[in-house]
Amino acid sequence: MEYRQLGRSGLRVSTITLGTMGFGGTGFARNVGRIDVEGARRQIGLARDAGVNLFDTADMYSAGLSEEILGKALGSDRDDVLIATKVRMAMGEGPNDAGLSRHHIIRGVEASLRRLGTDHIDLYQVHEWDGVTPLEETLSALDDLVHAGKVRYIGCSNYAAWHLMKALWTADRHGLTPFVSNQVHYSLQTRDIEHEIIPAAVDQGIGILVWSPLAGGLLSGKYRRGVEPPAGSRHVEGWGEPPVYDPEVLYDIVEELVAIADSHGAAPSQVALAYTLTKPGVTSLVVGARTEEQLTQNLGAAELTLTREELDRLDAISDTGLPYPFWHHLNAADRLSPADLTLLGRHLRARD
């Protein structure tokens, strides 16, 4: 297992993170997994044996049950690993039971600490943008938690590039603790973040944690043109993230994954994960699994190396083209930064 620096922090995290949305598996998370404490212990054991040191959850996963199960399953081993959790989503029906106000953040962290059975959270992430609460209020509350020792590092999740830049500017202006990471969706099926989020992260030294790098199982190899997916598959049961705008393109991507996987004696899911790990700015992939077999397979992606030709094939089959103004930036390619080249470098190489 490789370990990468998380943004500009001193923290090193494994390239695979164990996602725990399936711990508990109630409410909307029922389609992700229904893993109890014993099942969680087994998954954690498999992950740690493979070198995983970061475990990701959120207060709203199964209304706090995911955090509770993670804390119980880790037990006395808690200080040997890193825990990431999140705050922002609704945890009740009251007017202040959601958002990123000081009120909700302080209540949220205290509740998460109790459920996790720990005195600190290694990476505390705001789960979503809050366009109503002033950023100064949010970042000041998070900064207080860092100075109190309840939180070691802070990150954001699902932030657009301008959200991130505004937050970093606000933290710098007021001398507050800045975000070190942005947890976002990214996969062969959804490469939107390459346009602005990744360049901003590379430019500002922000680590990218990727949630659902298999696109909710769409890139696992189960969903193929003309093939009935197995009963019980997540998208068969109505799971809608990420949205599929062009099923034919998805099927083309999966066929390429299958072909490359066959040449390596690997699984399509391992190829999809190994591909995403090569992308600029990516620190770690948050990978969950319904079963231990799936988890073992996904963990194996950390050991799979794809050739430049295979990566180019996957880039080409999943390419969505350059939106404006980026195609126009190719006309001024003499003065591009490393952040610009995360998006434009491949297009320049193809043009040459």
C-alpha positions as CSV (number, residue, x, y, z in Angstrom):
1,M,0.0,0.0,0.0
2,E,1.3,3.4,-0.9
3,Y,0.9,6.4,1.4
4,R,0.5,9.9,0.1
5,Q,0.7,13.3,1.9
6,L,-2.8,14.7,2.6
7,G,-2.6,18.1,0.9
8,R,-0.1,20.5,2.6
9,S,-0.5,18.7,6.0
10,G,2.0,16.4,7.6
11,L,-0.5,13.6,7.5
12,R,0.2,10.5,5.4
13,V,-2.8,8.4,4.3
14,S,-3.2,5.2,2.4
15,T,-4.2,5.4,-1.2
16,I,-7.2,3.3,-0.3
17,T,-9.6,4.5,2.4
18,L,-12.2,2.2,3.9
19,G,-15.6,3.9,3.5
20,T,-18.2,2.9,6.1
21,M,-21.6,4.1,4.7
22,G,-22.6,0.4,4.8
23,F,-22.0,0.1,8.5
24,G,-25.5,-0.2,9.9
25,G,-27.2,0.2,6.6
26,T,-30.4,1.9,7.5
27,G,-32.5,4.5,5.7
28,F,-31.0,5.5,2.3
29,A,-27.8,3.5,3.1
30,R,-29.7,0.2,3.0
31,N,-28.7,-0.2,-0.6
32,V,-25.0,0.3,0.3
33,G,-24.7,-2.5,2.9
34,R,-26.1,-3.7,6.2
35,I,-22.9,-4.5,8.1
36,D,-23.1,-5.1,11.8
37,V,-20.2,-4.7,14.4
38,E,-18.8,-8.2,13.7
39,G,-18.9,-7.6,10.0
40,A,-17.3,-4.3,10.5
41,R,-14.5,-5.9,12.5
42,R,-13.8,-8.3,9.7
43,Q,-13.7,-5.6,7.0
44,I,-11.5,-3.4,9.2
45,G,-9.1,-6.4,9.7
46,L,-8.9,-7.0,5.9
47,A,-8.3,-3.3,5.3
48,R,-5.6,-2.9,7.9
49,D,-3.9,-6.1,6.7
50,A,-3.7,-4.5,3.3
51,G,-2.2,-1.3,4.8
52,V,-5.3,0.9,5.0
53,N,-4.9,3.5,7.7
54,L,-7.8,5.9,7.1
55,F,-11.5,5.1,7.8
56,D,-14.2,7.4,6.6
57,T,-17.7,7.9,7.9
58,A,-20.3,10.7,8.5
59,D,-22.7,11.6,11.2
60,M,-25.7,11.2,8.9
61,Y,-24.8,7.7,7.7
62,S,-27.7,5.6,9.2
63,A,-28.4,8.5,11.6
64,G,-25.1,8.0,13.5
65,L,-25.1,4.2,13.5
66,S,-22.2,4.0,11.1
67,E,-20.0,6.1,13.5
68,E,-21.1,4.0,16.4
69,I,-20.3,0.7,14.7
70,L,-16.9,2.0,13.5
71,G,-16.0,3.0,17.0
72,K,-17.0,-0.3,18.5
73,A,-15.3,-2.3,15.8
74,L,-12.0,-0.4,16.2
75,G,-12.1,-0.7,20.0
76,S,-8.7,-0.4,21.5
77,D,-7.1,-0.2,18.1
78,R,-8.5,3.3,17.5
79,D,-5.2,5.1,18.1
80,D,-3.5,3.0,15.5
81,V,-5.6,4.4,12.6
82,L,-7.1,7.6,11.4
83,I,-10.8,8.4,11.5
84,A,-12.5,10.9,9.2
85,T,-16.1,11.9,9.7
86,K,-18.4,14.7,8.5
87,V,-20.9,17.3,9.6
88,R,-23.5,19.4,7.7
89,M,-26.5,17.2,6.9
90,A,-29.7,17.1,8.9
91,M,-29.5,15.2,12.1
92,G,-33.0,16.1,13.3
93,E,-36.1,18.0,12.3
94,G,-35.3,21.3,14.2
95,P,-34.4,24.5,12.4
96,N,-30.8,24.3,13.6
97,D,-30.3,20.6,13.1
98,A,-28.5,21.0,9.8
99,G,-26.0,23.3,8.2
100,L,-22.6,24.7,9.1
101,S,-23.5,27.2,11.9
102,R,-21.3,27.2,15.0
103,H,-24.3,25.8,16.8
104,H,-24.6,22.7,14.6
105,I,-20.9,22.1,14.2
106,I,-20.2,22.1,18.0
107,R,-23.2,19.9,18.6
108,G,-22.2,17.6,15.7
109,V,-18.7,17.1,16.8
110,E,-19.6,16.3,20.4
111,A,-22.2,13.7,19.2
112,S,-19.7,12.2,16.8
113,L,-17.0,11.9,19.5
114,R,-19.5,10.1,21.8
115,R,-20.6,7.7,19.0
116,L,-17.1,7.0,17.9
117,G,-15.9,6.5,21.5
118,T,-12.8,8.7,21.0
119,D,-11.5,12.0,22.3
120,H,-10.5,13.3,18.8
121,I,-11.3,13.1,15.1
122,D,-8.3,13.0,12.8
123,L,-10.1,14.6,9.8
124,Y,-13.3,16.5,10.3
125,Q,-15.0,17.3,7.0
126,V,-17.9,19.7,6.2
127,H,-20.1,17.4,4.2
128,E,-21.6,19.9,1.8
129,W,-21.6,23.6,1.0
130,D,-23.7,25.9,3.2
131,G,-24.4,29.0,1.2
132,V,-26.3,30.7,4.1
133,T,-24.0,30.5,7.0
134,P,-21.0,33.0,6.8
135,L,-17.8,31.2,6.1
136,E,-16.1,33.1,8.9
137,E,-18.6,31.5,11.4
138,T,-18.0,28.0,10.0
139,L,-14.2,28.2,9.8
140,S,-14.0,29.9,13.2
141,A,-15.9,27.1,14.8
142,L,-13.7,24.5,13.1
143,D,-10.6,26.4,14.1
144,D,-11.7,26.4,17.8
145,L,-12.1,22.6,17.6
146,V,-8.6,22.2,16.2
147,H,-7.1,24.3,19.0
148,A,-9.2,22.4,21.6
149,G,-7.6,19.2,20.3
150,K,-11.0,17.6,19.4
151,V,-10.1,17.8,15.7
152,R,-6.7,17.4,14.2
153,Y,-7.3,18.4,10.6
154,I,-10.3,19.8,8.7
155,G,-11.5,19.2,5.2
156,C,-14.5,19.9,2.9
157,S,-16.6,17.6,0.8
158,N,-18.5,18.2,-2.4
159,Y,-17.1,21.7,-2.7
160,A,-17.0,23.4,-6.1
161,A,-13.7,25.1,-7.0
162,W,-15.0,28.5,-6.1
163,H,-16.3,27.3,-2.8
164,L,-12.9,25.9,-2.0
165,M,-11.1,29.1,-3.1
166,K,-13.4,31.3,-1.1
167,A,-12.9,29.1,2.0
168,L,-9.1,29.1,1.7
169,W,-9.1,32.9,1.2
170,T,-11.4,33.4,4.2
171,A,-9.2,31.2,6.4
172,D,-6.0,33.0,5.3
173,R,-7.6,36.5,5.8
174,H,-8.7,35.7,9.3
175,G,-5.7,33.5,10.4
176,L,-7.9,30.4,10.7
177,T,-7.1,26.7,10.2
178,P,-7.5,26.0,6.4
179,F,-8.9,22.9,4.8
180,V,-6.4,20.3,3.8
181,S,-8.7,18.1,1.6
182,N,-11.8,18.0,-0.5
183,Q,-13.7,14.8,-0.7
184,V,-15.5,14.6,-4.1
185,H,-16.9,12.2,-6.6
186,Y,-14.6,11.1,-9.4
187,S,-14.5,8.1,-11.7
188,L,-14.2,7.0,-15.3
189,Q,-17.9,7.6,-15.6
190,T,-17.9,11.1,-14.1
191,R,-14.8,13.1,-14.8
192,D,-16.3,16.6,-14.2
193,I,-13.8,17.5,-11.5
194,E,-10.9,17.6,-13.9
195,H,-12.1,20.9,-15.3
196,E,-11.8,23.1,-12.2
197,I,-11.8,21.2,-8.9
198,I,-8.5,19.3,-9.5
199,P,-6.6,22.2,-10.9
200,A,-7.7,24.3,-7.9
201,A,-6.6,21.5,-5.6
202,V,-3.2,21.1,-7.2
203,D,-2.6,24.8,-7.3
204,Q,-3.5,25.2,-3.6
205,G,-2.1,22.0,-2.2
206,I,-5.4,20.4,-1.3
207,G,-5.6,16.6,-1.1
208,I,-8.4,15.0,-3.1
209,L,-10.3,12.1,-1.5
210,V,-12.5,10.3,-3.9
211,W,-15.9,9.0,-2.9
212,S,-17.6,6.3,-5.0
213,P,-14.7,5.8,-7.4
214,L,-16.6,2.8,-8.9
215,A,-19.6,5.1,-9.6
216,G,-21.9,3.2,-7.2
217,G,-20.8,-0.1,-8.7
218,L,-21.5,0.9,-12.3
219,L,-17.8,0.2,-13.1
220,S,-17.6,-3.1,-11.3
221,G,-18.3,-5.1,-14.5
222,K,-21.8,-6.2,-13.4
223,Y,-23.5,-3.6,-15.6
224,R,-22.8,-4.6,-19.3
225,R,-24.6,-4.0,-22.5
226,G,-27.2,-6.8,-23.1
227,V,-26.5,-8.5,-19.7
228,E,-29.0,-8.6,-16.9
229,P,-27.3,-7.3,-13.7
230,P,-27.4,-9.6,-10.6
231,A,-30.5,-9.3,-8.4
232,G,-29.9,-7.1,-5.5
233,S,-27.4,-4.8,-7.3
234,R,-27.5,-1.2,-6.1
235,H,-28.7,0.4,-9.3
236,V,-31.3,-2.3,-9.8
237,E,-32.8,-1.3,-6.4
238,G,-33.1,2.3,-7.4
239,W,-29.8,3.9,-6.3
240,G,-29.4,7.0,-8.4
241,E,-25.9,8.3,-7.7
242,P,-24.1,9.1,-9.8
243,P,-26.6,9.9,-12.5
244,V,-26.1,8.2,-15.9
245,Y,-26.6,10.6,-18.7
246,D,-25.5,8.3,-21.6
247,P,-25.8,4.6,-20.9
248,E,-24.1,3.7,-24.2
249,V,-20.9,5.6,-23.2
250,L,-21.1,3.8,-19.8
251,Y,-21.3,0.4,-21.5
252,D,-18.3,1.3,-23.8
253,I,-16.3,2.2,-20.7
254,V,-17.1,-1.0,-19.0
255,E,-16.2,-3.1,-22.1
256,E,-12.8,-1.4,-22.1
257,L,-12.4,-2.1,-18.4
258,V,-13.2,-5.8,-19.0
259,A,-10.7,-6.1,-21.9
260,I,-7.9,-4.5,-19.9
261,A,-8.8,-6.5,-16.8
262,D,-8.7,-9.8,-18.8
263,S,-5.1,-8.9,-19.9
264,H,-4.0,-8.5,-16.3
265,G,-6.0,-11.4,-14.8
266,A,-7.7,-8.7,-12.7
267,A,-11.2,-7.6,-12.1
268,P,-12.8,-4.6,-14.0
269,S,-13.3,-2.8,-10.6
270,Q,-9.5,-3.1,-9.9
271,V,-8.7,-1.5,-13.3
272,A,-11.2,1.3,-12.7
273,L,-9.7,2.0,-9.2
274,A,-6.1,1.8,-10.4
275,Y,-6.9,4.2,-13.2
276,T,-8.3,6.8,-10.8
277,L,-5.2,6.5,-8.5
278,T,-3.0,7.7,-11.3
279,K,-4.9,11.0,-11.8
280,P,-3.3,14.3,-10.7
281,G,-4.2,15.5,-7.3
282,V,-5.8,12.3,-6.1
283,T,-4.6,11.3,-2.6
284,S,-6.9,8.4,-1.7
285,L,-10.0,6.5,-2.9
286,V,-12.8,5.9,-0.4
287,V,-13.9,2.4,-1.1
288,G,-16.7,0.6,0.6
289,A,-18.0,-2.9,0.0
290,R,-21.1,-4.9,0.8
291,T,-19.1,-8.1,1.2
292,E,-15.7,-9.1,2.3
293,E,-15.1,-10.6,-1.1
294,Q,-15.8,-7.3,-2.8
295,L,-13.5,-5.5,-0.3
296,T,-10.6,-7.9,-0.9
297,Q,-11.0,-7.4,-4.6
298,N,-11.1,-3.6,-4.3
299,L,-8.0,-3.5,-2.0
300,G,-6.1,-5.4,-4.7
301,A,-6.3,-2.3,-6.9
302,A,-3.5,-0.7,-4.9
303,E,-1.1,-3.3,-6.3
304,L,-2.2,-3.1,-10.0
305,T,-0.1,-1.0,-12.4
306,L,-1.6,0.0,-15.8
307,T,0.5,0.8,-18.8
308,R,0.6,4.3,-20.4
309,E,-1.2,2.8,-23.4
310,E,-4.0,1.3,-21.2
311,L,-4.4,4.6,-19.4
312,D,-4.7,6.4,-22.7
313,R,-7.3,4.0,-23.9
314,L,-9.4,4.6,-20.8
315,D,-8.9,8.4,-21.1
316,A,-10.1,8.3,-24.7
317,I,-13.2,6.1,-24.1
318,S,-14.4,8.2,-21.2
319,D,-13.4,11.6,-22.6
320,T,-16.1,14.3,-22.5
321,G,-14.2,17.0,-24.4
322,L,-13.0,20.4,-23.2
323,P,-15.7,23.0,-22.2
324,Y,-15.0,26.7,-22.7
325,P,-12.7,28.4,-21.7
326,F,-10.4,25.4,-21.5
327,W,-10.3,24.5,-25.2
328,H,-9.3,28.1,-25.8
329,H,-6.5,27.9,-23.4
330,L,-4.8,25.5,-25.8
331,N,-4.1,28.6,-27.9
332,A,-1.9,29.9,-25.2
333,A,-0.1,26.8,-24.2
334,D,3.3,28.5,-23.8
335,R,2.5,29.7,-20.2
336,L,0.5,27.0,-18.5
337,S,1.1,26.1,-14.8
338,P,1.2,22.5,-13.4
339,A,-2.4,23.1,-12.3
340,D,-3.4,23.9,-15.8
341,L,-1.6,20.9,-17.2
342,T,-3.6,18.5,-15.0
343,L,-6.4,19.1,-17.5
344,L,-4.7,20.3,-20.6
345,G,-1.5,18.2,-20.6
346,R,-3.1,15.2,-22.2
347,H,-4.7,17.3,-24.9
348,L,-1.4,18.9,-25.7
349,R,0.3,15.5,-25.9
350,A,-2.4,14.3,-28.3
351,R,-2.1,17.4,-30.4
352,D,1.7,16.9,-30.7
